[in-house]
Amino acid sequence: MNLTFFDQFMSPQTLGIPLIILALLTPSLMLPTQNNRWLTNRLSTLQLWAINLFTKQLMMPINKTGHKWSITLTSLMAMLLMINLLGLLPYTFTPTTQLSMNMGLAIPMWMATVLTGLRNQPTTSLGHLLPEGTPTPLIPILIMIETISLFIRPLALGVRLTANLTAGHLLIQLTSTAVLALLSMTMTLSILTMTILFLLTILELAVAMIQAYVFVLLLSLYLQENI
């Protein structure tokens, strides 16, 4: 039974070929693209409005030198959002439940922000490792603690996204299994469990959107410290 629950997190394969690339390309096919018409449809207008609103909110606290990151961060946000939402559909695979993929996104982006800070303002970037006014005996300890916390950031980014989505999917599957098991026993308890399942689905929709936003927001905060 436990293996059955965790089978949904295994990367699907056909003839030994992993299909995770297809799962990553599917969200981009769902988004409408711009065309040469003067008047766009409602979906394209809504998408453009949402992207402009998100980019404005994300880039507002960042200096102008960091605005060149807007395309990268907005594209990452759209990809994570579509992957998380499409993964809630039945008989689908969610690539963001794989820790390897999330770490593959978190580590290069985090490393890019750190290298940007070391290239543009090395003194300020290294100054984050030692708070001003630290007593002399505590300097080595604080430098070690701040260095460890700096290298933990990408791990926290990847684990946070993986853990939240994995826990939500497991809760939904456990609750749906309980609904089917109780259906032949007590109809009242089954309906109550189905109501809980409906509320869990709404919660997981919110988690899918919030976790995509939090992932990109934390990257923007790391970028703000290094520009």
Buried (B, 14 or more C-beta within 10 A) or exposed (E): EEEEEEEBBEBEEEEEEEEBEEBBEBBEEEEBEEEEEEEBEEEBEEBEEEBEEBBEEBBEEBEEEBEEBBEBBBEBBBBBBBBBBBBBEEEEBBBBBBBEBBBEBBBEBBEBBBEBBBEEEEEEBEEEBBEEEEEEEEEEEBBEEBEEEBEEBBBEBBBBBBBBBBEBBBBBBEBBBBBEEBBEEEEEEBEEBBEEBEEBBEEBBEBBBEBBBBBBBBBBEBBEEBB
